[in-house]
Amino acid sequence: MKPKTETILEENIEKMLHDIGLGINLLNMTSKAHATKAKIDSWDYIELKKFCIAKETINRMKKQPIE
């Protein structure tokens, strides 16, 4: 492959990744960084799930009729 073609392809890939929100940093991450990111994503999901359950409980408590 010609160097000019390779450069154009790299620029297009970088732009495409940036457009979908991944950025070029995704390609430069080490396996340890990928593992850490996966753990953080998992923790974020757990925290979001806890928040939604708590909010649902609060909403149910507000809807109960007062006798």
N, C-alpha and C positions, 0 to 999 in steps of 0.2 A: 504494500500500500504506500502511496506517495505521502511524504510528510505533510504536504498542504491538505490533502484529503483527510489524513488522520487528525490534524488540528481542527478542521471544520467539524468532523464527527464528535470530537471531544467537546467542543463548544456547544454543539446541538444537544448532546446528552446532558451537559451541565445545565443548560437553559431549561430543558424538559424536566429534570429533577427539581430544579428551583421552582418551576411553575406548579408542580404537584406538591410542593412543600417539603421535600426531602433535603434538597441542597446537596452540594458536593461533599459535605462533611460525612454523609452516610457512607460514602465509598472509602473515606480515610479512617474510619473507626476501627479500633482493634477488636479482637474477639472479647476481651474483658469489658470494653466499653459497650459492646452490643449486649452482653450479659447484664451489665449494670442498668442499661436503658430498659431492658425487658423487665427487670425487677421493679424499677421505678414505675413503669407503665402498669404493672400488676398492682402495685401499692395504690396508685392513683385510681384504678378501677375499684379496688376494695373500699377506699375512702368514699368514692362517689356512690357506691352501692349503699354504704352505711348512711350517708347523707340522705339519699332518697328514701330509705326505710324510715329514718327519723322524721323526715318531712311528712311522709304518708301517715305516720302515727299521730303527729301533731294535728294534721288536717282532720283525721278521724275524731280526735278528742274535741276539736272545735265544733264539729257537726253534731255531737251528742246533745239531745235535748236536756234541758235543766228541769228537774222535777221539784 
